[in-house]
């Protein structure tokens, strides 16, 4: 007997078994997606008519906090912190992490954004552990200091006059701005 495969499943966009399990929990979903240039974090609710967005944050919004957004771990953490800040006004209860078709890899941007949400007041069902030096970008700034002659790798930072060697210090100031806004 022939069974039709859903279009989104065939193109590896939706895992319907995972989605159904998340929806059955009845909790709001924390959806984090990574693109080539940004991180998108959303709190998504479910109704029979379809999903609806409760709050969302995009890493490009971090420019107003004087942060150079890239698709990296510190940017993901700050995007998660910004989402948690926006969600405080919406009275969101406990949330569950929706990774979509991403595979869970330790210390990736999905978990960094979730950690940013959890550290800033969002009640996340999962327990997330993360190396603090990677969250604040210390590993990037150390690499930039060790490879000062490599101008190509950090050229987008240089064009924006953003000092990568002080990334961890800038991260701390931006985090305080987000929390105290």
N, C-alpha and C positions, 0 to 999 in steps of 0.2 A: 504494500500500500504506500502511496506517495504522500508525504507530509510536507507542506509548504514551510520553508524557513522564513522567518520574519526578515524583512529587508535590513533593518538596523542591526539585527544579530548577524546576518550574513556578512555585513561590511564591518563587523567588530566594533560597532558603536554602542551597543546596549547589551548587557548581560541580564536577560529578563528574570532568571532565577534569583540573582542577587537583588535586583530591583524589587521583586515581589517580597523577599524576606525583609528588606528595609521598610517597605510600605506596611507590612503586617505588624511591625513594631509599634506603629502609631505615633512615632516620634518625628519631630522636625529633622530634616536631613541637612547636614553641613556638606555642601557640594563644593569641592575644590578642583579646579582645572588649571593645567599649565599649558600655556601656548609658547611659541618661540620667543616672544618678547614680553609677556606679562603673566601674572597670576590672577585668576578670577576666583573669588570665594562668595558663595551664596548660601543663605538659609532658605530652604525650599519646603513648603508644606504641600499636602496632598488633599484634593477634593475629587469627587467622582467626575467632575467636569474637566479636571486636569490639574497639573501642578501649578503652584503659584509661588512667587518670590516674596519672602518676608523682608529680607534685607540683603544687600549685595555690596561688595567692595572689589575694586579693581586696583591693581598695583599702580596704574597710571595716576590714581588719586593721591599717591604719596609724594608727587612733585610739589604739592602745596606745603608739605612738611619739610621741603628741601632735601628730599631723598631721590637719588637717581635710580629709577626702577628698572630692574632686569629680571630675568626669569631665574632667580637664584634663591638660596635658602633664607638669607636675611630679609629679602623682599617678601618672600612668602610669609614669614613670621609677622612682619609689620602689616601685611595685608590682612592676616587673620586677626591681629590686634585691632585694626580699624573696623573690621566686620563686627567683632565683639562689642566695640564702642557703639556702633550703630544699632546693634540688637538690644542694648540695654533699654532703649525707649519702647521696644516692641513687646516686652514681657514674654520672651521666649523661654520655655522650660528646658528640659533636658534634650540634647540633640545627639544624633548618631552620625558618624562619618560615612559619607558616600563617596567611595573612590572611583566609581564607574568601572571601566575596564582596565584601569591601572593596576599593576601588580604591587603588592605592599613590599617596598624596599626600605630597609632601615635608613634613617636620616635623609629621606627625600623631601622634596618641596611640599608634597601633600601633607605629610606629618608635621612639617614646620608650620604650615598655615593653621593646622588643627591645634598645635601647641600654642600658637599665638592667640587663638580664640580662648583656649582653656585658661591660659595665664591671665587673661584680662576679663574673666568673669563669666564666660559661657560654660554651662554645665554640659560637659562632653561625656558620653557614656564610656568611651574607651579611655584606657590609661596610656598616656603617651610619654615616653622617656626620650630625651634628646640631649646631645652634647652641647652645652652652653657656648663653647668656643665656636662651634659651627653655626649656631643660631645668630650670634652677633657679627659674624663675618670675619672673625679673627683669622681663620684659615686663609681667607682671600687676601687680607691685608698682609699677612706674613709672606704669602707667595709673591705678592706685588713688590714687597721690600727686597726679597731675595732675587727677583728677576727684573730689576730696574731697567736693564738694557732691552727688554722685550717690550717695545712700544706698541706693537700691533695688537697684542692680546687685550690691553685695556684702553684702546684708542677711543672708544665711545665715552668712557669716563673722562679721558683727557680733553675731548672736544667740549664736554660740558663743564670743564674746570672743576671736576670732582676728584678729590685726593683719595685714591684707593688705599694708599698705605695707612690712612686714618679711618678706614671703614668701620671698625669696631667702635671707635669713639663717636663717630657720626650716628651710628646705629642707636647708641644709648641716648643721645640727645633727641633723635626723632621719636624714639619710643616714649620718652617723657612728654613730648609735644602731643602725641596721639592720646595718651592717657589723660593729660591735663586739659585737653581742648574743651 
